[in-house]
Amino acid sequence: MQYFYRFLLDQFRAINGMESFAKPLSALATFLLISLISYIAYFIARKFMLYVVHRVAAKTETTWDDILVENKVFKGVANLVPALIFFYSANFAGPETAIRLDPSLASNAELIARDYYPFLDEVLITLSKVYLIGIGVYLINAVLNSILGIYNTTQYAATRPIKGYLQLIKIFIYCMAGILMIAYLFKKDPWDLVIGLGTMAAVLLLIFKDTILGFVASIQLSANNMVKLGDWVTVPKHNADGTVIDITLNTVKVQNWDKTIATIPTYSLVSESFSNWKGMEESGGRRIKRSVLIDVNSIKFCDEAMLNRFEKFDLIRSYVLEKEKELREYNKQRNLKDEDYISGRHQTNVGIFRKYLEVYLRQHPNVHQEMTFLVRQLQPSGKGLPIEIYVFSKEQEWAKYEAIQSDIFDHVFAVIPEFELRVFQELSGADISKMVNKYS
């Protein structure tokens, strides 16, 4: 570019009246040419990467090349091409380059002062170094992400995760890149900056402890996509349960459902546990997990009359008939009488009730059928036998979700007596009074 700059300089000076404008116009035109060449090189490199690399990655059976494409490694390589061109071409306005190309200029200080821009050359070289460092960090970050992605496809990833180590390497690279950029911009020795930062580290940690913790936490929250504006989060320690409305360097503001505002230190979201309900909102369902307590004294085997009555219920008719046929054949093969409830297999009212709940929920229009679906017994306790419903509602909005959950359990409590079961309920003062009045 030095020759092009000299050529333009001579051409402009040959035009009458352009002597005073020859130097800035030549520098501007040379800079624009470098920018144009860099852009064309980037365009060609990117098109080559997109066309050739993507097609090759699509045809191969391996996954590592797809991971490289997904993490934009080749885009980083394409960005590296114009950065190198700009770096090696930006020194066209410096006298050192001119003397290196034409040693006879070394003795002509007046000519050098007239034709060249030492300051412009210094600025362009500095900017090119900063730009090159930035692109290098982008490329290294993409490569590290690809290494993590490729490693996660191996059998060792489940027991030996390396994400934390790679994050540590990234932090070191970001710090070194920042130091180099500052050193080039302010013309300082990078090692002097490192020594200076080490000396001031203790003072800075004492004065700006919360700010530094908040800054690091903000980077972690953003890099790991842990929380963002609009997310529903629950932070029990800080009594926060609501929507994130603001994220700053030091605090995260959460508007609770009662419209109060909880202010949480940003670093608390990294150092302490919290729940982000974004996964639930993106899943398409919301969990219903609630139990009904059955009085164990009401659990019994089904007699003939009870089975005949259950066969009239459309939802469980086929189950009762098929199950009874299966159990009768089992008992018959072992020569067991129908009255032998101890030795044989027989249906129970709580078992049929549990099956009824399953069939009822399967045909419920607001219960998600593609997500976890359980109707199960839990550990019995002094309060009875818990029958738990563990399903997901299709509605996520709080009011609609609560209405669906209430409708389900309204029906459950109403239908329990049909199975000759009782809901466990502790004695109240009114119950004791009735008992006293009855036997007094």
C-alpha positions in Angstrom: 0.0 0.0 0.0 3.0 2.3 0.4 3.5 2.3 -3.4 -0.2 3.0 -4.0 -0.1 5.9 -1.5 3.0 7.4 -3.2 1.4 7.0 -6.6 -1.7 8.9 -5.5 0.4 11.5 -3.8 2.3 12.2 -7.0 -0.9 12.2 -9.1 -2.7 14.7 -6.9 0.3 17.0 -6.7 0.5 17.0 -10.5 -3.0 18.6 -10.6 -2.9 22.4 -10.2 -4.4 23.6 -7.0 -4.3 20.2 -5.3 -0.9 20.5 -3.6 -2.3 21.2 -0.2 -5.0 18.5 -0.5 -2.7 15.8 -2.0 -1.5 14.3 1.3 -4.9 13.9 3.1 -6.7 12.7 -0.1 -4.0 10.1 -0.8 -4.2 8.9 2.8 -8.0 8.7 2.7 -8.1 6.9 -0.7 -5.5 4.4 0.5 -7.4 3.7 3.7 -10.6 3.2 1.7 -8.8 0.8 -0.7 -7.5 -1.2 2.3 -11.1 -1.3 3.7 -12.5 -2.4 0.4 -9.9 -5.1 -0.1 -10.5 -6.3 3.5 -14.3 -6.4 2.9 -13.9 -8.3 -0.4 -11.5 -10.8 1.2 -14.0 -11.3 4.0 -16.9 -11.7 1.6 -15.0 -14.3 -0.5 -13.7 -16.2 2.6 -17.2 -16.3 4.1 -18.8 -17.4 0.9 -16.1 -20.1 0.6 -16.7 -21.2 4.1 -20.5 -21.3 3.8 -20.5 -23.1 0.5 -17.6 -25.5 0.7 -17.3 -26.2 4.5 -21.1 -26.5 5.1 -21.5 -28.9 2.2 -18.7 -31.0 3.3 -20.0 -31.1 6.9 -23.4 -32.0 5.7 -22.1 -35.0 3.7 -19.8 -36.5 6.3 -21.1 -38.9 8.9 -19.0 -37.4 11.7 -20.6 -34.9 14.1 -17.5 -32.9 15.0 -17.5 -30.9 11.8 -21.2 -30.1 12.3 -20.3 -28.8 15.8 -17.6 -26.6 14.3 -20.1 -25.1 11.9 -22.7 -24.7 14.6 -20.3 -22.8 16.8 -19.2 -20.5 13.9 -15.6 -21.5 13.9 -15.3 -21.0 10.2 -17.0 -17.6 10.4 -14.2 -16.7 12.8 -11.6 -17.8 10.3 -13.3 -15.7 7.6 -13.2 -12.7 9.9 -9.5 -13.4 10.5 -8.6 -12.9 6.8 -9.6 -9.1 6.6 -8.1 -8.6 10.0 -4.7 -9.8 8.8 -5.0 -7.8 5.6 -5.8 -4.6 7.5 -3.0 -5.3 10.0 -0.3 -5.8 7.3 -1.5 -2.9 5.1 -2.2 -0.2 7.7 1.4 1.1 7.9 1.3 2.9 4.6 1.5 6.4 6.1 4.6 5.9 8.3 8.1 7.2 7.6 9.7 3.9 8.8 7.9 2.0 6.1 8.9 4.6 3.5 12.6 4.4 4.5 12.5 0.6 4.5 11.2 0.7 0.9 13.4 3.6 -0.2 16.6 3.9 2.0 17.5 7.2 0.2 14.7 8.9 2.1 16.5 8.4 5.4 18.6 11.5 4.8 15.7 13.7 3.7 13.8 14.6 6.8 12.0 17.5 5.1 10.6 15.2 2.4 9.4 12.7 5.0 7.7 15.4 7.1 6.0 16.7 4.0 4.8 13.3 2.6 3.9 11.1 5.5 1.6 10.9 8.6 3.5 9.4 11.5 0.5 9.9 13.8 -2.0 8.4 11.3 0.3 5.4 10.8 0.5 4.9 14.5 -3.3 5.1 15.0 -4.0 2.7 12.1 -1.5 0.2 13.4 -2.9 0.4 16.9 -6.5 -0.1 15.7 -5.4 -3.0 13.5 -3.8 -4.7 16.5 -6.9 -4.2 18.6 -9.1 -5.5 15.8 -6.9 -8.5 15.3 -6.9 -9.3 19.0 -10.7 -9.1 19.1 -11.1 -11.4 16.1 -8.6 -13.8 17.7 -10.5 -13.9 20.9 -13.8 -14.6 19.0 -12.1 -17.4 17.1 -10.6 -19.0 20.2 -13.9 -18.7 22.0 -15.6 -20.5 19.1 -13.0 -23.2 19.1 -13.3 -23.8 22.8 -17.1 -24.0 22.5 -16.6 -26.6 19.7 -14.2 -28.6 21.9 -16.9 -28.7 24.6 -19.5 -29.7 22.1 -17.4 -32.5 20.7 -16.3 -33.7 24.1 -20.0 -33.8 25.2 -20.6 -36.4 22.5 -18.2 -38.8 24.1 -18.9 -41.3 26.9 -16.7 -39.5 29.4 -18.7 -36.3 29.4 -21.3 -37.6 31.8 -18.8 -38.4 34.5 -16.0 -36.0 33.7 -17.4 -32.6 32.6 -14.9 -30.0 31.4 -17.1 -27.0 31.0 -15.7 -25.4 34.1 -12.1 -25.8 33.0 -12.9 -24.2 29.6 -14.7 -21.3 31.2 -11.6 -20.7 33.3 -9.5 -20.7 30.1 -11.9 -18.2 28.6 -11.7 -15.9 31.5 -7.9 -16.0 31.3 -8.0 -15.3 27.5 -10.5 -12.4 28.0 -8.3 -10.9 30.7 -5.1 -11.1 28.6 -6.9 -9.8 25.5 -8.2 -6.8 27.6 -4.7 -6.1 28.9 -3.2 -6.2 25.4 -5.8 -3.9 24.0 -5.4 -1.4 26.8 -1.6 -1.6 26.4 -1.7 -0.9 22.6 -4.3 1.9 23.0 -2.3 3.7 25.7 1.2 2.7 24.4 2.1 0.8 27.6 4.1 -2.3 28.2 1.6 -5.1 28.9 3.8 -6.4 31.8 3.7 -3.0 33.4 -0.1 -3.1 33.4 -0.1 -6.6 34.9 2.2 -5.5 37.7 0.2 -2.4 38.3 -3.0 -4.4 38.4 -1.5 -6.8 40.9 -0.4 -4.0 43.1 -3.8 -2.4 43.1 -5.8 -5.6 43.3 -6.0 -5.7 47.2 -7.2 -2.1 47.3 -9.7 -2.6 44.5 -11.1 -5.7 46.1 -11.7 -3.8 49.4 -13.3 -0.7 47.9 -15.2 -2.3 45.0 -15.9 -5.7 46.4 -19.7 -5.7 45.7 -19.2 -4.1 42.3 -16.5 -6.7 41.2 -18.7 -9.5 42.5 -21.6 -8.1 40.6 -19.6 -7.7 37.5 -18.3 -11.2 37.5 -21.8 -12.5 38.3 -23.3 -10.5 35.5 -20.9 -12.1 33.1 -21.7 -15.6 34.4 -25.4 -15.0 34.3 -25.2 -13.8 30.7 -22.7 -16.4 29.4 -24.6 -19.3 31.0 -28.0 -17.9 30.0 -29.1 -18.4 33.7 -31.6 -15.5 33.8 -32.9 -12.6 31.7 -35.5 -9.9 31.7 -39.0 -11.4 31.8 -38.0 -14.7 33.4 -40.1 -16.0 36.3 -37.7 -16.8 39.1 -38.0 -18.0 42.7 -35.3 -17.1 45.2 -36.5 -18.5 48.6 -33.7 -16.9 50.7 -34.7 -13.4 49.5 -38.5 -14.1 49.5 -38.6 -13.4 45.8 -41.1 -15.1 43.6 -42.1 -13.3 40.4 -40.8 -11.8 37.2 -37.4 -10.3 36.6 -37.9 -6.6 35.7 -34.3 -5.2 35.9 -30.8 -6.5 35.9 -27.9 -4.2 36.8 -24.3 -4.6 37.8 -25.1 -4.9 41.5 -28.8 -5.9 41.8 -31.6 -7.9 40.1 -35.1 -6.6 40.7 -37.9 -9.1 40.9 -41.6 -8.1 40.9 -43.4 -10.6 43.1 -46.9 -11.7 42.3 -48.2 -9.5 45.1 -46.7 -6.6 43.2 -43.9 -6.0 45.7 -40.4 -5.5 44.4 -37.6 -7.8 45.7 -34.0 -6.5 45.2 -31.4 -9.3 45.1 -27.6 -8.9 44.9 -26.5 -10.1 41.4 -23.8 -12.4 42.8 -26.5 -14.1 45.0 -27.9 -15.7 41.9 -24.6 -17.3 41.2 -23.5 -18.2 44.8 -26.9 -19.4 46.0 -29.6 -21.6 44.5 -32.7 -20.2 42.7 -35.3 -21.6 40.4 -35.9 -20.3 36.9 -39.3 -21.3 35.5 -38.3 -20.5 31.9 -38.0 -24.3 31.2 -41.6 -24.8 32.3 -42.8 -21.9 30.2 -41.0 -23.3 27.1 -42.1 -26.9 27.7 -45.8 -26.2 27.0 -47.1 -27.6 30.3 -47.2 -26.9 34.1 -46.9 -29.5 36.7 -49.9 -30.6 38.9 -48.5 -32.5 41.9 -51.1 -33.1 44.6 -52.2 -35.9 46.8 -55.5 -37.0 48.3 -55.3 -38.9 51.7 -57.3 -42.1 51.9 -58.5 -43.5 55.2 -56.8 -46.9 55.3 -59.8 -48.3 57.3 -62.0 -47.9 54.2 -59.7 -50.0 51.9 -61.1 -53.4 51.2 -61.4 -56.2 48.7 -64.2 -55.8 46.1 -67.1 -58.2 46.5 -69.5 -59.3 43.7 -72.0 -56.5 44.3 -69.3 -53.9 44.3 -67.8 -55.2 41.0 -71.2 -55.2 39.4 -71.7 -51.6 40.4 -68.3 -50.6 39.0 -69.1 -52.3 35.7 -71.8 -49.7 35.2 -69.2 -46.9 35.1 -68.2 -46.3 31.5 -64.6 -45.2 32.2 -63.6 -48.3 34.1 -66.0 -51.0 32.8 -63.5 -52.6 30.4 -60.7 -52.4 33.0 -62.9 -54.1 35.7 -64.0 -56.9 33.4 -60.6 -57.6 31.9 -58.9 -57.5 35.3 -61.5 -59.7 36.9 -61.1 -62.3 34.1 -57.3 -62.2 34.5 -57.5 -62.7 38.3 -60.1 -65.5 38.1 -58.0 -67.4 35.6 -55.0 -67.0 37.9 -56.9 -68.3 41.0 -58.4 -71.1 39.0 -55.0 -72.4 37.8 -54.0 -72.6 41.5 -57.4 -74.2 42.6 -58.1 -71.2 44.8 -61.7 -70.4 45.8 -63.2 -67.0 45.2 -63.7 -66.6 49.0 -60.0 -67.2 49.7 -59.0 -63.5 49.8 -55.8 -64.3 51.6 -54.3 -66.8 49.2 -55.6 -65.5 45.8 -55.5 -62.3 43.9 -58.6 -60.0 44.1 -59.4 -56.4 43.1 -59.5 -53.7 45.7 -61.6 -50.6 45.8 -58.5 -48.4 46.1 -56.8 -50.2 43.1 -59.9 -49.6 41.0 -60.1 -46.0 42.2 -56.4 -45.4 41.2 -57.1 -46.9 37.7 -60.2 -44.7 37.5 -58.2 -41.6 38.2 -55.7 -42.6 35.4 -58.4 -43.1 32.8 -60.3 -40.0 33.9 -57.1 -37.8 33.5 -56.2 -39.5 30.2 -59.4 -38.2 28.7 -59.3 -34.8 30.4 -59.0 -32.0 27.7 -56.6 -29.8 29.8 -54.1 -32.5 30.9 -51.0 -32.8 28.7 -50.7 -36.4 27.5 -47.2 -36.1 26.1 -45.5 -35.2 29.4 -44.9 -37.1 32.6 -48.2 -38.8 33.7 -48.4 -40.6 37.0 -51.1 -41.7 39.4 -49.3 -43.4 42.3 -49.4 -44.4 45.9 -47.0 -42.7 48.3 -45.7 -44.0 51.7 -48.6 -44.4 54.1 -48.5 -42.4 57.3 -50.6 -41.6 60.3 -52.8 -39.5 58.1 -53.7 -42.3 55.7 -52.6 -43.5 52.3 -51.6 -40.7 49.9 -52.8 -41.2 46.3 -50.8 -38.7 44.3 -51.7 -37.2 40.9 -48.5 -36.2 39.0 -49.4 -34.7 35.6 -49.0 -31.6 33.6 -51.6 -29.0 32.7 -51.7 -27.6 29.2 -52.4 -24.2 30.6 -49.5 -22.3 32.2 -51.2 -19.1 33.2 -51.6 -19.0 37.0 -55.3 -18.4 37.2 -56.2 -21.0 34.5 -53.8 -23.5 35.9 -55.3 -23.2 39.4 -58.8 -23.5 38.0 -57.9 -26.7 36.2 -56.2 -28.2 39.3 -59.2 -27.3 41.4 -61.7 -28.8 39.0 -59.8 -32.0 38.9 -59.7 -32.4 42.7 -63.3 -31.2 43.1 -64.2 -34.2 41.0 -61.8 -36.5 42.9 -63.2 -35.7 46.3 -66.8 -36.0 45.0 -66.2 -39.4 43.4 -64.3 -41.1 46.3 -67.5 -42.3 48.1 -68.6 -44.2 45.0 -65.6 -46.5 45.6 -66.6 -46.9 49.3 -63.5 -45.0 50.3 -63.2 -42.2 52.8 -60.9 -39.2 52.8 -58.8 -38.9 56.0 -59.5 -35.9 58.0 -58.3 -35.1 61.5 -60.9 -34.6 64.3 -62.0 -31.0 64.8 -63.6 -29.5 67.9 -67.1 -29.9 66.3 -66.5 -33.6 65.8 -65.5 -34.1 69.4 -68.5 -32.2 70.6 -70.8 -34.4 68.6 -69.2 -37.5 70.1 -69.6 -36.2 73.6 -73.2 -35.2 73.1 -74.0 -38.6 71.5 -72.7 -40.7 74.4 -73.5 -38.4 77.3 
